[in-house]
Amino acid sequence: MRNPVTNPVYLALDLLRLDAAVALGQKVRAHVGGLKLGLEFFCAHGHHGVHEIHKIGLPIFLDLKLHDIPNTVAAAMHAIHVLEPSIVTVHAAGGQAMMEDAKAAAADGCKVVAVTVLTSLDDGDLARTGVSGSAHDQALRLAELAHKAGLDGIVCSGHEVAAVHKQWKDGYFVVPGLRPSDGRAGDQKRTVTPREARDAGASVLVVGRPISRAEDPLIAARAIEATL
C-alpha cells in the first residue's frame, strides 16, 4: 500500500511476538500514518510477519538498513518487492554505487532512504569509529552523497533535518529517536520532540517506545498526533 500519508507518524512495531505487534497496530491505526518494521521484527517474523502487518491497512516502512556490496544490496531489494514496502532504508556509509544500485533495484513507488548517523550515536561515538568532526557534519556529508546517488531522501536526527532540508529542498526526510517533551531518552542521544522534527522539515516521524511501551498506547498515540 503506497497511499499518500496525511499523518507523518510511523509507529515502530519492533515486537518479538507477532500477535502483539498486530494487536498494537490495529489498536492505534487511526492515529498513525504508517508502520515501521525493523530488524528485530524482520528477523523474528520474516516475510510472513510483514504480510500479516499489511492486513492492518497502513503503509509499511521496512527499516532493514541494508549495507553490503552493491550487487548484494540490489538482490536484497529485488527480494522484498513482494512485500510492497512504501519505504526501505539502506546505510549511506555503503557508498554511492551501493545506493545507486539499491534505488535502481527498488520497486516502483518505493522510497529508498539512506541512514546517515544513528540517533544513538554522538560526536564521541563517531570519533571512536574514526569519523572526524561532529555528528551534524557527518550527517550532512552523507546526505549529500545520498542525493548524488539519486535516493529519495535520508534518515537523520531532528538536530540535522533543518540543515539538510536547506540543501535538499525536495528530499524525503525520516526522523527517528523522537521523544515527547516529558519522555525518557533511553538509548537515544540526539532526540527532539515530534513537533520540533515536523517543524524542521521532517517528512516521516518514527515513534516507537513512547507509544508501544506506554501504559495505554492509544492515548499515547492520540497525544502525539494532537501535537502535530
C-alpha positions as CSV (number, residue, x, y, z in Angstrom):
1,M,0.0,0.0,0.0
2,R,1.5,3.3,-1.1
3,N,-1.1,5.9,-0.3
4,P,-0.2,9.5,0.5
5,V,0.4,9.9,4.2
6,T,-1.5,12.7,5.9
7,N,-0.3,11.7,9.4
8,P,3.5,11.7,9.3
9,V,3.9,9.4,12.4
10,Y,5.1,5.8,11.6
11,L,4.8,3.5,14.6
12,A,7.8,1.2,15.1
13,L,6.3,-2.2,15.6
14,D,9.5,-3.9,16.7
15,L,8.0,-6.6,18.9
16,L,9.1,-10.2,19.1
17,R,5.5,-11.6,19.3
18,L,3.7,-11.2,16.0
19,D,0.2,-11.3,17.7
20,A,1.2,-8.5,20.0
21,A,2.5,-6.4,17.0
22,V,-0.7,-7.0,15.0
23,A,-2.9,-6.1,18.0
24,L,-0.9,-2.9,18.7
25,G,-1.0,-1.8,15.1
26,Q,-4.8,-2.4,14.9
27,K,-5.3,-0.5,18.2
28,V,-3.6,2.7,17.0
29,R,-4.1,2.5,13.3
30,A,-6.5,5.5,13.2
31,H,-3.8,7.7,14.8
32,V,-0.7,6.9,12.9
33,G,0.2,7.2,9.2
34,G,2.2,4.0,8.8
35,L,4.0,1.1,10.5
36,K,7.8,0.7,10.7
37,L,9.2,-2.8,10.8
38,G,12.9,-3.1,11.7
39,L,15.5,-5.7,12.1
40,E,14.0,-7.1,15.3
41,F,10.7,-7.7,13.7
42,F,12.0,-8.9,10.4
43,C,14.4,-11.4,11.9
44,A,11.7,-12.8,14.2
45,H,8.8,-12.9,11.7
46,G,10.2,-12.6,8.1
47,H,8.0,-12.3,5.1
48,H,5.1,-13.9,6.8
49,G,5.1,-11.2,9.5
50,V,5.2,-8.4,7.0
51,H,2.2,-9.9,5.1
52,E,0.3,-10.1,8.4
53,I,1.0,-6.4,9.3
54,H,-0.1,-5.4,5.8
55,K,-3.6,-6.6,6.7
56,I,-3.8,-3.7,9.1
57,G,-4.1,-1.5,6.0
58,L,-1.3,1.1,6.6
59,P,1.8,1.8,4.5
60,I,4.8,-0.3,5.5
61,F,8.3,1.1,6.2
62,L,10.9,-1.7,6.1
63,D,13.8,-0.4,8.2
64,L,16.3,-3.0,7.2
65,K,19.3,-0.7,6.9
66,L,20.9,-2.7,4.0
67,H,24.6,-2.3,3.9
68,D,26.8,-4.6,1.7
69,I,28.4,-4.7,-1.7
70,P,26.2,-3.2,-4.4
71,N,25.3,-6.5,-6.0
72,T,24.1,-8.0,-2.7
73,V,22.0,-4.9,-1.7
74,A,20.4,-4.8,-5.2
75,A,19.5,-8.5,-4.9
76,A,18.0,-7.9,-1.4
77,M,15.9,-5.0,-2.8
78,H,14.6,-7.4,-5.5
79,A,13.8,-10.0,-2.9
80,I,11.5,-7.6,-1.0
81,H,9.4,-6.4,-3.9
82,V,6.7,-8.9,-2.9
83,L,6.4,-7.2,0.4
84,E,5.3,-3.9,-1.2
85,P,7.1,-1.6,1.2
86,S,6.5,2.2,0.9
87,I,9.9,3.0,2.4
88,V,13.2,1.0,2.6
89,T,16.4,2.0,4.3
90,V,20.0,1.5,3.3
91,H,23.1,2.8,5.0
92,A,24.7,5.8,3.3
93,A,28.1,4.5,4.5
94,G,27.8,1.8,1.9
95,G,28.8,4.3,-0.7
96,Q,27.4,6.0,-3.8
97,A,27.5,2.9,-6.0
98,M,25.6,0.8,-3.5
99,M,23.0,3.4,-3.1
100,E,22.6,3.8,-6.8
101,D,22.1,0.1,-7.3
102,A,19.6,0.0,-4.4
103,K,17.5,2.7,-5.9
104,A,17.6,1.0,-9.4
105,A,16.5,-2.3,-7.9
106,A,13.7,-0.9,-5.8
107,A,10.1,-1.4,-6.8
108,D,8.2,1.5,-8.4
109,G,6.7,3.8,-5.8
110,C,9.1,2.6,-3.1
111,K,11.1,5.4,-1.5
112,V,14.7,4.4,-0.7
113,V,16.3,6.5,2.1
114,A,19.8,6.4,3.4
115,V,20.6,6.2,7.1
116,T,23.2,8.9,7.9
117,V,24.2,8.9,11.7
118,L,22.2,6.7,14.1
119,T,20.4,8.7,16.8
120,S,22.1,6.5,19.4
121,L,25.5,8.0,18.5
122,D,27.0,11.3,19.4
123,D,30.3,13.0,18.5
124,G,32.4,10.9,20.9
125,D,31.0,7.7,19.5
126,L,31.8,8.8,16.0
127,A,35.4,9.8,16.9
128,R,35.9,6.3,18.3
129,T,35.0,4.8,15.0
130,G,37.5,7.0,13.2
131,V,35.0,9.7,11.9
132,S,36.3,13.2,12.4
133,G,34.0,16.1,13.0
134,S,30.6,16.3,14.5
135,A,27.6,14.1,14.0
136,H,25.9,17.1,12.4
137,D,28.7,17.5,9.8
138,Q,28.8,13.7,9.1
139,A,25.0,13.6,8.5
140,L,25.3,16.5,6.0
141,R,28.2,14.8,4.2
142,L,26.3,11.5,3.9
143,A,23.1,13.4,2.9
144,E,25.0,15.0,0.0
145,L,26.2,11.6,-1.1
146,A,22.7,10.1,-0.9
147,H,21.4,13.0,-3.0
148,K,24.1,12.4,-5.7
149,A,23.2,8.7,-5.7
150,G,19.6,9.6,-6.6
151,L,17.9,8.4,-3.5
152,D,14.6,9.8,-2.3
153,G,16.0,11.1,1.0
154,I,17.7,10.2,4.2
155,V,17.3,9.2,7.8
156,C,18.7,11.7,10.3
157,S,18.1,13.1,13.7
158,G,15.9,16.1,14.3
159,H,19.0,18.1,15.1
160,E,20.2,17.8,11.4
161,V,17.0,17.8,9.4
162,A,16.6,21.6,9.1
163,A,20.1,21.9,7.7
164,V,19.7,19.0,5.3
165,H,16.3,20.4,4.2
166,K,18.1,23.7,3.2
167,Q,20.5,21.9,0.8
168,W,18.0,19.3,-0.4
169,K,14.7,21.1,-0.9
170,D,12.6,18.2,-2.3
171,G,14.2,15.5,-0.2
172,Y,12.2,12.9,1.9
173,F,13.4,13.1,5.5
174,V,12.8,10.3,8.0
175,V,13.4,11.3,11.6
176,P,13.6,8.6,14.4
177,G,14.6,8.9,18.0
178,L,11.7,11.1,18.8
179,R,10.5,11.7,22.4
180,P,7.6,13.7,23.8
181,S,8.7,16.6,25.9
182,D,8.2,14.6,29.1
183,G,9.6,11.3,27.6
184,R,12.7,9.4,28.6
185,A,15.5,9.4,26.1
186,G,16.5,5.7,26.8
187,D,19.4,4.7,24.5
188,Q,18.9,7.7,22.2
189,K,21.3,10.6,22.4
190,R,20.1,13.1,19.9
191,T,16.4,13.5,20.4
192,V,13.8,16.1,19.7
193,T,10.0,16.1,20.1
194,P,7.8,15.0,17.1
195,R,6.6,18.6,16.7
196,E,10.1,20.0,16.6
197,A,11.1,17.5,13.9
198,R,8.0,18.2,11.9
199,D,8.6,22.0,12.1
200,A,12.2,21.5,11.0
201,G,11.1,19.7,7.8
202,A,10.7,16.0,8.6
203,S,8.5,14.0,6.2
204,V,8.2,11.0,8.4
205,L,8.3,10.8,12.2
206,V,9.3,7.4,13.6
207,V,7.9,6.8,17.1
208,G,8.4,3.6,18.9
209,R,8.6,3.2,22.7
210,P,6.7,6.3,23.6
211,I,3.7,4.6,22.1
212,S,4.5,0.9,22.2
213,R,5.6,0.8,25.8
214,A,3.1,3.4,27.1
215,E,0.6,2.3,29.7
216,D,-2.1,3.0,27.1
217,P,-0.7,3.1,23.6
218,L,-3.9,4.5,22.2
219,I,-3.9,7.5,24.5
220,A,-0.1,8.0,23.8
221,A,-0.7,7.9,20.0
222,R,-3.5,10.4,20.2
223,A,-1.5,12.7,22.4
224,I,1.4,12.7,19.9
225,E,-1.0,13.2,17.0
226,A,-2.5,16.2,18.8
227,T,0.8,18.0,18.9
228,L,1.1,17.9,15.1
